[in-house]
Amino acid sequence: DFKLASVGFLDRPVGPDLIHCNRFDIVIRNLRSDAPELVLYKLKQVGITGVPTYFDDQRFGSYDTREGHALHKLLVAGPEQFAYLLVTGIQPAIGPRERKRKLAIREAWPDMDACAALGADGKFKRFFDYMRRNPENWSAALDALPKEELGMSISAYQSHLWNQFLRRFYGEVADAVAFAPGLAGDYFFYDVRVDRETESDVAEQSVGSVGSVGALPDLTLELPGKKQQVGAYAQHTEKSRNEYKDVIENCWREIFLEEQIDWESLSRPFPGGRSMDSFFRRTLFRPMDVETTIATDEMYPRRKKINLSFRLDRGMYATMLIKAITSRSMRNANH
């Protein structure tokens, strides 16, 4: 349930640039009796070290868990493979009926008459109709794909590259990590526990004391895309610039070598008049104005819950904070 109340008006459309921060009220349920203390202990830790600004799973709605990112196919394999994956991609969130239809289209591909019959009432009808009339003109046919699907594929791949960078960069500069599984790749976090042997008995520690912990490098970098340069960054002190410049550039070069792409390929126009626009993003976030209470979970007998309230800067994921404070530790990880 929700209520709306008028608080004023603007002489321009409301946009994301007007958002200062977001407030979250979250309940973490079904916890063992000793688990809340450990979660709150980790919460205080990440308040000091920071959490990498990964894009979370909801950013990867177009990602096929077997075939990968559609835009990557465009860059390394060409327009036909891009169209094939964009049209027939199997995502975990799709229902059984849509999955069955996509698998049938895969079987029929590249017979566009058969594909058009299977997708006659779908969002790719315009694309199939174009291909039936122009069976060899794959590049032009991409403009007939739904703009929303094109935009999602570009955004998802850019987010994937950023997540890859964070994994590599903090894997280079951090001594240890913790991890949580992810749809398009696992998420790794800096593990700053002073004494790992006390983790199982952390309830005996004071949650108000996290020991001697340090913060991760907190930088503001530019995501890959149009007008972006290797290692571009802003808002750094000269010390940070000198200390991490080589690491930043090496991480990006390794990623692009692994992906078999280059900077120029991300700056070119994409189908449907779309582009991958670069923008600045901090590499860390920290929760603000945190409030917590531990209580008995009324939904799960003999279990505890945590009522958690906090603010995050615009563009940060509350789900990523939850992953960070409930993540599993790893030893001697190198990513």
N, C-alpha and C positions, 0 to 999 in steps of 0.2 A: 504494500500500500504506500501511496505517496500523495503529497499535497503540493500544489503550485500557488505561489503568491507573487504578485507584481512588486518589483523592487525598483522599477524605473525603465528607461528606454534609451536607445542609441540612435544616432543618425547614420549608422553604417551596419552592415551585417555582422553578427557575432562570429568571431573567428578564434582559432586556438591561440593566437597571439595575445588574447585578452585574459587567458587563464594564467593566474599566478601560481597556483598550486592546487592540489586535490587532497581532500580529507577522506580518510577511510576508517570504517568501523568494521572489524573482522572478528569472527569467533573461530578459534582453532579448537576442534572438538576431538573426542574419543582418545584422550591422552592417558597414558598410564599415570599412576599417582606420583611417580618421581619425574615424569617428563617435563612438566611446566617449568621447574627450576632450571633445567638444562636449556630449554627454549629461551627463557628470559636471560640466561647467562649469555647465550649467543647473540641475543638482541642487543645487549649492551656492548658486546664486542664489535658488531658491525656498525654500531653508532660511532665507534672510534675509527675502525679501519676503512669503512665504506663498503658498498656493494657495487660490483661492476654493473654498468648500465646496459646489460643485455636487453635485446628485444625478446620478449617471452613468446611462448608457443602460439598465442592468439595472433601473432604477426604472420604466422606461416600457414594461413588457411589454404594457400594454393600449392603447398609443398606435397609432392608425391613421395611417400616414404621409401619406395623402391627405385623410382626414376630420378628423384631429386628435384631441382628447381627448373621450371620451364625456361626462364630467361637464360640460364646457363646453357641450355640446349641451343638457343638462338645464337649465342656467342661462339660456341665451339662446334656445332653441328649443322646450323643453318635453319632457314625458315620452316621447312617441312617438319623437322623434328620438334621445333618450338610449338607449331600449331598442334601437332599430334599430342604432345604432353599437356598443353593448355586445355585442349578439348577433352582428352580422355584420362587426365590425371586422377588417381585414386587417393583421396584424402581420408584420414580416419573419421572425420566428422560427417561424411556423406552417408545417407541412408542406404539400406539394401536395394531398394528399387533403382536409385540413381547409380549405384555401383554396378548393378546388373546391366543397365543400359550402357554405361561407359565401357564395360568389358565387351559388350556386343559391338560397339563402334570400333573398338580396337581390333576385333576379329575382322570386321568389314573393311578397315582402312587398307589401301587408299581408294576403295570404290566409293566415290562420293555420292552416287545414286543411293547405294545401300545405307551409307552414313546419314544422308539427308532424311531417309525414311525413318531411321531410328531416332533422329534428333529433330523431327519435324515441328514439335511443339516446344522445343528448348531454346535456350538463349543463344545457341550457335547456329540457328537457322540461316541467318544472313550469310554467315561464312560458308556453310554448305552450299547454299544457292549460288554464291559467287564461284566456288570451285567447280560446280557442275558446268558452268558456262565457260570457265577459264581453267581447265584442269592442270595446266603447266605453270600458271603464274602465281607461285606460292608467296613471293614477296609482297605483291599487291594484295593478295588475299588476307594478309595479316591485318590490314586496315579494316576488314570487315568483322574482325573479332570484337567482342564486347569490350568497351573502354574500361569498364570496371575490372574485368579479368586481366586486361593488359596492365593496368595500374597496380593491381595486387601482385602480379608476378614481378614487376620491377621493384616494388617496395620490399617484397619478401627476399629477393636476392640481395639487395643492398643491405638489409638487416642481417642476412646470413654472413656477408663479408665483415660487417662490424662485429658481430659475435665472434667470428673467427679471429679477428684482430685482438679482441679483449682476452680471449683464451691464450693466445700466443704471448701477448705483451705481459700480462700478469703472471703467466707461467714462467717468463724470463726473470721478472723482478721480485717474485714472491718466493718464500722458502717452502711453503706448503699450501695445499688447497683442500677444499671440501667440494663435494659434488652433488648435483641433483640431476636426474634424467630429464631429457628434453626431446621434443618431437623432431627437431631438425639438428640435433646435436646436444650433448650434455652441457650443463652449466657448471662452471668451476668457480670456487670462492676461496679467498685467502683464509687460511686457518691460523688463528693467532692464539690458540690455547697455550697457556704457559706450560702446563703439565698435562700431557695427554692421558697419563695414567689415572688422572682424577675424573675423567669424563664420565665414567659409569657411576661415580659416587659424587657427582657435582652438587647434589642437593645439600651436601655438608658444607659447601663453600658459600660465602656470602654473595648473593646475586648483585649486590651493590658494588662489589669489587671484582674487576676483571684482570687484575694483575698488571704487569708491564707489557702493554701491547703498543704496536705502532700502526700508523696509517699507511695505506697504499698510496702510491703517487696519484694525485688527483689532477688530471689534465683536461684540457678542452681541445678536442681534435675535430677535424673535418671528415665526414663520411665520404667514401669514394663516390664519384659521380661527376657531373658536368662541372668543369672549371676547377676540379680538385687537383692538387699536386701531391706527389709522393712526400709523405712526412709533413704535410701542411698542418699547422697548429697555431693557436692564438692564446692570448691571456696567460702566458707562461712567464715565470721569472726567468732571468738569464741562466740561473743555475739549473732549473728544470730543462730548459732548452738544450743546454750543453750535455746534461746528464743522460737524457733519454732520446735524443735525436737519432742516433745510430740504431738504437733498439727499435724505435718506431719504424724507421725506413726498412730495416731488415725484416721485421715482421710482415710488413705489407708486401715486400718483394717475394717472400716465401709463400704467402697466400696466393698471390697472383700467378706464381710459377705452378703451384699445386692446382689452381683452378684453370690453368692454361688460357688466361686472358691477359689483357694489358689495360693501362689507364685510358688510352685513347678509345678503346671499345666501349667504355662506359660513358663517354662524353658525347657519343654520336646520337642522333635522333632515333628513337625506337618506334615501332608500329603505332598507328593511331595518333601520331603527333605527340606521343609521350616522351619524356626524358627522365633520366635518373639525376635529379637535382641534388647537389651536395649541400650539406648544412652542418653546422657545428653542434657537437654534443659532448657533454662532460663524460669522462670515463668512469666516474663514481657517483653514487648518490648515498645520502644518509637520511633516515627517517627523522622527522622533526615533531616536537610536541607529543612525544610518546606517552601514552597512558595505558596501564595494564592492570587487570585483576584476574586472580585465579579463583575458580569456583567449581562446585560439583556440576558435572554435565548431566542435565536433566534428560537428555535424549539417550544416553548410554550409561547403563548401571555400572557403578563402581569405577567410573572414569572421571577425569577432570577436563576442564575447558579453560581457555585463556580468552578473555575479552581484550582485544587489542585495538587501540585508536591511535592514529598518527597522520601526519601530513607528508606529502612528497611533492617535489618540484614537478612542474609540467613535463609530461613525456616519460615519466618514470613508472615502472610497473610494481604495483603492490604485490602481485603474485610472485615477483622475483624476490622481494623481501621475505615473503613466507618461505620460499624455497631456501633462501640463505640461512634462515634461523632453524630450519628443520632438515638441513642437508646432512649427508653422511661424510665423515672425514676420510681422507686418504693420506697415505704416507709416501713420501718420496716420489710424488707425482711430477711428471715433466710434460707440459703441454705447450 
